[in-house]
Amino acid sequence: MARMPSAERRRQLTEAAIRVMARDGVAKATTRAIAAEAGVSLSVFHYCFDSKQALVESVITTITDHSVTMVKEAIRPRATLEETVRAGFQAYWNHVRTHPDEHMLTYELTQYALRQPGFEHLARRQYEVYGATYAELIDQLHRSMDFRLRVPVSVLARYLAAVTDGLTLNYLVLGDDETWTDILDTVTAHIAGLVQADAH
């Protein structure tokens, strides 16, 4: 087996864990199954992760990064602030539609962490990551466009996380791609009202 830097090996195992968890469920994602998916020995797995908590936290962070990377690229400044916000939401929804199992896994991870003794803090950490991610995206947008917020960044970030969370679950349950253009337009118009462009 080729030697690999530990950080890269952790990424490899985390991605393997995401595939196994999305396919078999969090509870059935054993270290043996994850190691086999990654093509490494159990000893390599235990060298990289000293507990299932550490693995679950890495999975949560990595899944969030998958979506965020696409959104960050999508929200480059457009003709108007509303068009920029719409592009960000569209990129996120495209990811939801093409990776539904991964997004479904995020809800299972939350429930698993809340029900598993000693893991409760991971559910809190998951939603803190969502809020921090939106705060970072707001900051990125603010640095590239002139606007003022009608609410504090921390409030808007948490609100956006809650809205996205609810809409994602709604889509996973109900599907219906045809209605989502109108839904995204509605959400975009609402958010644009909270993030008001400055007139110069």
Secondary structure, 3 states (H helix, E strand, C coil): CCCCCHHHHHHHHHHHHHHHHHHHCCCCCCHHHHHHHHCCCHHHHHHHCCCHHHHHHHHHHHHHHHHHHHHHHHCCCCCCHHHHHHHHHHHHHHHHHHCHHHHHHHHHHHHHHHHCCCCHHHHHHHHHHHHHHHHHHHHHHHHHCCEEECCCHHHHHHHHHHHHHHHHHHHHHHCCHHHHHHHHHHHHHHHHHHEEECCC
